[in-house]
Structures are given as structure tokens and as C-alpha cells.
Amino acid sequence: DRVPEPFNSRRELRMRRPDDWHHHLRDGPDVLRDTVRAAARAFSRAIIMPNLVPPVTTVAAAGEYRERIEAALAASGGAPGSFTPLMTLYLTDTTTVAAVEAAAASGFIKAFKLYPAGATTNSDSGVTDYAKIEPALRAMAAHGLVLCVHGEVTDPAVDVFDRERVFVRTRLPQLISMAPGLKIVLEHLSTKEAVESVLHGGPNLAGTITPQHLLANRNALLAGGIRPHLYCLPILKTEEDRRALLDALRTGCPRLFLGTDSAPHAIGRKETGCGCAGIFNANAALELYAEAFEEAGALEHLEAFCSLHGPAFYGVPANDEVVTLRRETWKMAHSLPLGNEEVVPFRAAQLINWRMDG
């Protein structure tokens, strides 16, 4: 019998179309046209983050945002239904049980997002007192809604490179104990401690991992000069942390899945005295994940991570459509349109080793 070709030597990979379980599209018709086009290129669905200004805290606001996204899909040339935004609501100290019940009844809101107040871009309205959100968390558990978590503490006494580690040690156990049965996604894992908490956690704890945290460490951000387009939160960590993330890919853990945290900012908001946190990667996210899985020696787990684990955790069917990745070298653009401005993508002007058809 013919011996199957090892995954890491294959020149072509066919897989179910993936979904993105953590995505920032921003707002405004011109910007949305470009961000939705980039997201819809590879993804069938995406969990859409609610940290607009003002934040998306009601079913009505989420419905209006969804309509703007769908209009942008049409404006970008996308076919109706070719990309589905899965909406979220912004959790605050004052989120009520009634608000959770309304979200569950809407049918299009899949999760709430917990931002510790001040943790990242547009998070000032986030949670300040965890005791105040316990009733809402219990209601989420009862109604099958997911809690997506930006897992960093904001205590100024905690070093920025340690904020995720401290959150995992202190706040995460508190959240789990407050609402037994609640499904929690610890987003954008960036440390050894965070990924190990998911690997050794229960069935209701999952985690997403970004391309940037798999492919870059803090030396890329800081060594030889500050590179503002690599600044994100959680901030890039040590090489030991990055290796722990790559090691996790090889486990095939069903509670780890794709979440790009693609978060575009125009060049002028990055190259400034106080630049914004966020990396834009949606234009080539699947290719970047393929590079990371190839480095990890784990290409056989790529499809499950990108296309199967997330739907299973959220309780939705996997996509039937198939996409193809080919081993082909190409050069990333130096910048891309973002409405009337430009955004610098992750790995700008660098060579990429995989290309998705279409």
C-alpha cells in the first residue's frame, strides 16, 4: 500500500472553511468595507468584538451593528450569507439578568465579552467589581451564552508582561467558581501559564491563540528599536512562552481554537507618541496559522484547530465548504487600505510560505 505523505511535507492542504472566534471589525462604512472583505476571504463566521465607542451593550445596538456589517459585506462584493457575524455584548458592572435573557432570546448574540476596565483599546467601560457581575454570569450559564475574556489584570503594580499570568492565577478561578457550568473562552493566550490553564482545565474552559503570539516574541517588538505595528495586548511575551504555545498545538486539544484578535488601527494611530494596541492579520490569517503549525510540526492538527474545535465549543455545526492552502512563497504588502487611511499588516513586506486559493 502507498504510504501517506507526511503532513509537514505536503504542498497542498484541503480543509473545511474556518471560523474566527475573536475578531475586531471596527465601524464606519469605509473601514467596514475593507475589514469585512479581509475577514470574509478566509472565514465563514466570526465572533465580533463589541468594544466600539460607545460600546455595544444592548441587543438593539448589536442588531444595528450587525446590519452595518452585512451592508459592508455587500459593498465589498461579498455574496449575501457568505460571511456571518456572530455578535457579542460588552459586559459591564451594571449588566442585568434581563439583558442576558434578551441576548439569549435574540438568536444572533452568542457571547458576552469581559474586559477588565482599562485593559486594552476601548475598555474603559469594562468590569471594575467582579462581585457585581455574578448574577449576569449565572444567567449566561443558564441560557448557554459564552463568556469571552480578556485575561489580564489592570493593577498598575503588576508588570505589563505579567498581567496575564496574574489573571490566570487569581481572577480566572474566581470566574469559574462564580458560575459553574458557564462556558469561558480565555482569549489570545500569550503565556505558558495561560495555555497550561486551558490544557489542564475542565470541559467548559477553552482558549484562542493568535498568529502573532505563535510567530513572534517580545524581541520582535523591542530589540533594535520599537516596532509599533507589533504592539498588541496582551503584549508579545518571551520565547519560552511562544514555545509553550507551539507545544500546545501539537496536543490537538479540542478546547484550543482559532481567534485572530485581528485589530486594525490606521498608521497614524500606531506611529505616534502613544500608539494604540492591536495587530491587523485578517488579510492572511490562515496562511500565518499554517506557518505556525508547520513550525510546531503539527500540520495534521491545523484543520481541527481552525475549523472544528470552535464550532464544537460554541455548539454550532462546522462549515461544509472546503478551502485549499498551497505551499507558495509570496510577499506581504507593506500596507493595505483601511477606509480612507492605511493599515500595516502583520509580517508587512515579509515573505509568507503558504497561500490560500481565492
NORPE-V238471 format. One record per residue. N is the residue number from 1. PHI is phi in degrees with one decimal (none if undefined). Layout:
n->N phi->PHI
n->N phi->PHI
This chain:
n->1 phi->none
n->2 phi->-72.3
n->3 phi->-78.3
n->4 phi->-59.3
n->5 phi->-68.6
n->6 phi->-56.6
n->7 phi->-55.9
n->8 phi->-74.2
n->9 phi->-111.2
n->10 phi->-72.3
n->11 phi->-99.5
n->12 phi->-144.1
n->13 phi->-126.9
n->14 phi->-109.0
n->15 phi->-153.7
n->16 phi->-60.0
n->17 phi->-58.4
n->18 phi->-81.9
n->19 phi->-123.2
n->20 phi->-113.7
n->21 phi->-97.6
n->22 phi->-168.5
n->23 phi->-145.4
n->24 phi->-108.1
n->25 phi->-97.0
n->26 phi->65.6
n->27 phi->-150.4
n->28 phi->97.0
n->29 phi->-59.7
n->30 phi->-70.6
n->31 phi->-66.2
n->32 phi->-61.4
n->33 phi->-56.2
n->34 phi->-78.0
n->35 phi->-72.3
n->36 phi->-68.3
n->37 phi->-58.0
n->38 phi->-65.7
n->39 phi->-66.7
n->40 phi->-72.3
n->41 phi->-58.4
n->42 phi->-109.6
n->43 phi->-105.3
n->44 phi->-85.5
n->45 phi->-139.3
n->46 phi->-151.0
n->47 phi->-76.3
n->48 phi->-97.9
n->49 phi->-73.3
n->50 phi->-100.2
n->51 phi->-86.0
n->52 phi->-83.8
n->53 phi->-122.0
n->54 phi->-73.9
n->55 phi->-67.7
n->56 phi->-85.0
n->57 phi->-115.9
n->58 phi->-127.8
n->59 phi->-61.1
n->60 phi->-61.8
n->61 phi->-64.9
n->62 phi->-66.1
n->63 phi->-64.4
n->64 phi->-66.9
n->65 phi->-65.1
n->66 phi->-60.5
n->67 phi->-63.0
n->68 phi->-66.6
n->69 phi->-65.9
n->70 phi->-65.7
n->71 phi->-66.3
n->72 phi->-67.8
n->73 phi->-60.0
n->74 phi->-64.0
n->75 phi->-65.3
n->76 phi->-86.1
n->77 phi->94.7
n->78 phi->-75.9
n->79 phi->-72.6
n->80 phi->-56.1
n->81 phi->81.7
n->82 phi->-76.3
n->83 phi->-144.1
n->84 phi->-113.7
n->85 phi->-79.2
n->86 phi->-98.4
n->87 phi->-87.0
n->88 phi->-130.7
n->89 phi->-114.5
n->90 phi->-82.9
n->91 phi->-81.6
n->92 phi->-129.1
n->93 phi->-60.4
n->94 phi->-107.4
n->95 phi->-61.9
n->96 phi->-100.2
n->97 phi->-61.7
n->98 phi->-61.9
n->99 phi->-65.8
n->100 phi->-66.0
n->101 phi->-62.7
n->102 phi->-66.4
n->103 phi->-62.8
n->104 phi->-63.5
n->105 phi->-72.6
n->106 phi->-65.1
n->107 phi->84.7
n->108 phi->-114.9
n->109 phi->-97.6
n->110 phi->-106.1
n->111 phi->-160.7
n->112 phi->-109.4
n->113 phi->-114.0
n->114 phi->-99.1
n->115 phi->-106.7
n->116 phi->-58.9
n->117 phi->-54.6
n->118 phi->85.9
n->119 phi->-75.8
n->120 phi->-161.7
n->121 phi->-56.9
n->122 phi->52.6
n->123 phi->-111.2
n->124 phi->-64.3
n->125 phi->-91.1
n->126 phi->-74.7
n->127 phi->-75.5
n->128 phi->-113.2
n->129 phi->-134.4
n->130 phi->-65.8
n->131 phi->-63.3
n->132 phi->-71.6
n->133 phi->-97.5
n->134 phi->-57.8
n->135 phi->-59.9
n->136 phi->-65.8
n->137 phi->-62.4
n->138 phi->-64.8
n->139 phi->-66.9
n->140 phi->-59.5
n->141 phi->-60.7
n->142 phi->-66.9
n->143 phi->-102.6
n->144 phi->75.7
n->145 phi->-88.7
n->146 phi->-92.5
n->147 phi->-104.3
n->148 phi->-93.7
n->149 phi->-124.8
n->150 phi->-83.6
n->151 phi->-89.6
n->152 phi->-139.9
n->153 phi->-81.0
n->154 phi->-117.4
n->155 phi->-58.5
n->156 phi->-62.9
n->157 phi->-78.0
n->158 phi->-95.2
n->159 phi->-58.4
n->160 phi->-58.4
n->161 phi->-78.6
n->162 phi->-110.7
n->163 phi->-67.0
n->164 phi->-72.4
n->165 phi->-58.7
n->166 phi->-68.9
n->167 phi->-59.9
n->168 phi->-61.8
n->169 phi->-78.9
n->170 phi->-114.3
n->171 phi->-79.9
n->172 phi->-60.0
n->173 phi->-58.8
n->174 phi->-63.7
n->175 phi->-62.1
n->176 phi->-61.9
n->177 phi->-74.8
n->178 phi->-70.0
n->179 phi->-141.8
n->180 phi->-55.5
n->181 phi->93.7
n->182 phi->-71.7
n->183 phi->-80.5
n->184 phi->-122.0
n->185 phi->-110.7
n->186 phi->-84.0
n->187 phi->-82.7
n->188 phi->37.3
n->189 phi->-54.8
n->190 phi->-134.9
n->191 phi->-129.0
n->192 phi->-57.6
n->193 phi->-64.2
n->194 phi->-67.9
n->195 phi->-67.9
n->196 phi->-68.1
n->197 phi->-63.6
n->198 phi->-75.9
n->199 phi->-57.9
n->200 phi->-102.7
n->201 phi->-86.1
n->202 phi->-82.0
n->203 phi->-67.9
n->204 phi->-97.1
n->205 phi->-113.6
n->206 phi->-126.1
n->207 phi->-147.2
n->208 phi->-108.8
n->209 phi->-132.7
n->210 phi->-93.5
n->211 phi->-61.3
n->212 phi->-67.2
n->213 phi->-74.1
n->214 phi->-82.0
n->215 phi->-110.2
n->216 phi->-141.2
n->217 phi->-120.4
n->218 phi->-68.8
n->219 phi->-61.3
n->220 phi->-62.0
n->221 phi->-79.5
n->222 phi->-118.3
n->223 phi->-70.7
n->224 phi->79.9
n->225 phi->137.5
n->226 phi->-80.3
n->227 phi->-111.9
n->228 phi->-63.4
n->229 phi->-79.0
n->230 phi->-104.9
n->231 phi->-86.3
n->232 phi->-144.0
n->233 phi->-129.7
n->234 phi->-59.2
n->235 phi->-66.0
n->236 phi->-57.7
n->237 phi->-110.4
n->238 phi->-77.6
n->239 phi->-64.3
n->240 phi->-61.7
n->241 phi->-64.9
n->242 phi->-60.9
n->243 phi->-63.9
n->244 phi->-64.8
n->245 phi->-65.4
n->246 phi->-63.0
n->247 phi->-59.7
n->248 phi->-64.1
n->249 phi->-60.1
n->250 phi->-71.5
n->251 phi->-75.1
n->252 phi->66.7
n->253 phi->-54.3
n->254 phi->-73.0
n->255 phi->-104.0
n->256 phi->-113.2
n->257 phi->-153.4
n->258 phi->-70.2
n->259 phi->-153.5
n->260 phi->-69.8
n->261 phi->52.5
n->262 phi->-59.3
n->263 phi->-143.1
n->264 phi->-74.4
n->265 phi->-133.1
n->266 phi->-60.6
n->267 phi->-52.3
n->268 phi->-66.3
n->269 phi->-89.8
n->270 phi->-100.9
n->271 phi->-93.3
n->272 phi->-153.3
n->273 phi->-62.9
n->274 phi->-137.6
n->275 phi->-76.1
n->276 phi->-78.4
n->277 phi->-87.4
n->278 phi->150.5
n->279 phi->-123.7
n->280 phi->-92.9
n->281 phi->-135.7
n->282 phi->-63.3
n->283 phi->-66.2
n->284 phi->-146.4
n->285 phi->-60.3
n->286 phi->-65.3
n->287 phi->-62.5
n->288 phi->-67.9
n->289 phi->-62.7
n->290 phi->-60.6
n->291 phi->-62.2
n->292 phi->-64.5
n->293 phi->-65.7
n->294 phi->-66.0
n->295 phi->-60.4
n->296 phi->-77.2
n->297 phi->68.1
n->298 phi->-133.6
n->299 phi->-59.1
n->300 phi->-66.7
n->301 phi->-100.8
n->302 phi->-61.8
n->303 phi->-62.0
n->304 phi->-61.8
n->305 phi->-63.1
n->306 phi->-84.3
n->307 phi->-128.0
n->308 phi->-118.4
n->309 phi->-65.4
n->310 phi->-62.3
n->311 phi->-56.2
n->312 phi->-63.4
n->313 phi->-68.9
n->314 phi->-83.9
n->315 phi->75.0
n->316 phi->-124.2
n->317 phi->-70.4
n->318 phi->-69.2
n->319 phi->-73.4
n->320 phi->-88.5
n->321 phi->-63.6
n->322 phi->-114.8
n->323 phi->-118.6
n->324 phi->-125.0
n->325 phi->-107.0
n->326 phi->-121.1
n->327 phi->-75.1
n->328 phi->-149.6
n->329 phi->-87.9
n->330 phi->-146.9
n->331 phi->-106.3
n->332 phi->-65.8
n->333 phi->-62.2
n->334 phi->-72.4
n->335 phi->-154.0
n->336 phi->-137.6
n->337 phi->-64.7
n->338 phi->-138.3
n->339 phi->63.3
n->340 phi->-91.3
n->341 phi->-123.8
n->342 phi->-130.9
n->343 phi->-125.5
n->344 phi->-93.8
n->345 phi->-80.1
n->346 phi->-59.6
n->347 phi->66.1
n->348 phi->-55.6
n->349 phi->62.7
n->350 phi->-108.7
n->351 phi->-80.8
n->352 phi->-115.0
n->353 phi->-97.9
n->354 phi->-129.5
n->355 phi->-138.2
n->356 phi->-87.2
n->357 phi->-63.0
n->358 phi->91.6
